[in-house]
């Protein structure tokens, strides 16, 4: 890759917008998932009796549905990111490619 192409891409407003939006969105999702996981682990560490509370007929504890919800929410956040990456972020990437097409 030549330096002129790299500089033109870096100076492109669509590229700047892409980087800003992608980083902001991925950091927000990452923080959300990490807080969720660490809250669960910290609850296990410091208040195990809370998650050990039996529900139903006493066969299952409350920890199982909470853990299942964490896994499902993790899949959903991944789906949200992939959909946005394949939509808005891909459109911005294609716009940058179109703008620097003459240098390729």
C-alpha positions in Angstrom: 0.0 0.0 0.0 1.4 3.4 -0.9 1.6 6.3 1.5 -0.6 8.5 -0.6 -3.5 6.0 -0.5 -3.1 5.6 3.3 -3.1 9.4 3.9 -6.1 9.9 1.6 -8.1 7.2 3.5 -7.2 8.6 6.9 -8.2 12.1 5.7 -11.5 10.9 4.3 -14.5 12.2 6.4 -16.4 8.9 5.9 -13.4 7.0 7.3 -13.3 9.3 10.3 -17.0 8.8 10.9 -16.7 5.0 10.5 -13.9 4.8 13.0 -15.7 7.0 15.5 -19.0 5.2 15.3 -17.5 1.7 15.2 -15.2 2.3 18.2 -18.0 4.0 20.2 -20.5 1.3 19.6 -18.1 -1.6 20.2 -16.9 -0.1 23.5 -20.4 0.4 24.7 -21.4 -3.2 23.9 -18.2 -4.5 25.4 -18.7 -2.6 28.7 -22.3 -3.8 28.9 -21.3 -7.5 28.4 -18.4 -7.2 30.8 -20.5 -5.6 33.5 -23.1 -8.3 33.2 -20.5 -11.1 33.4 -18.6 -9.5 36.3 -21.7 -8.8 38.2 -22.7 -12.4 38.0 -19.2 -13.6 39.1 -19.0 -11.1 41.9 -22.4 -12.2 43.1 -21.2 -15.8 43.2 -18.0 -14.7 45.0 -19.6 -12.4 47.7 -23.2 -13.6 48.0 -23.4 -17.2 46.9 -26.5 -17.9 49.0 -28.5 -15.4 46.8 -27.8 -17.4 43.6 -28.2 -20.6 45.6 -31.9 -19.8 46.4 -34.1 -22.7 45.2 -37.0 -22.0 42.9 -39.9 -24.1 41.8 -40.1 -27.4 43.6 -36.7 -27.0 45.0 -34.8 -28.7 42.1 -33.3 -25.7 40.4 -31.6 -22.6 41.8 -32.0 -19.1 40.6 -28.5 -19.1 39.2 -29.4 -21.3 36.3 -32.0 -18.9 34.7 -29.7 -16.0 35.3 -26.7 -17.7 33.7 -28.9 -18.8 30.7 -30.1 -15.2 30.4 -26.5 -13.9 30.4 -25.6 -16.3 27.6 -28.7 -15.4 25.5 -28.0 -11.6 26.0 -24.4 -12.2 24.9 -25.7 -13.8 21.7 -28.1 -10.9 21.2 -25.4 -8.3 21.6 -23.3 -10.1 19.1 -26.2 -10.2 16.7 -26.8 -6.5 17.2 -23.1 -5.7 16.4 -23.1 -8.0 13.3 -26.2 -6.4 11.9 -24.9 -2.9 12.4 -21.5 -3.9 11.0 -23.1 -5.4 7.9 -25.4 -2.4 7.5 -24.2 1.1 8.5 -20.5 0.2 8.9 -20.3 -1.6 5.6 -22.0 1.3 3.8 -19.4 3.7 5.2 -16.6 1.3 4.2 -17.9 1.1 0.7 -18.1 4.9 0.6 -14.5 5.2 1.6 -13.5 2.6 -1.1 -15.4 4.6 -3.7 -13.7 7.8 -2.7 -10.2 6.3 -3.0 -10.9 4.1 -6.0 -8.8 6.3 -8.3 -5.6 5.6 -6.3 -5.9 1.8 -6.4 
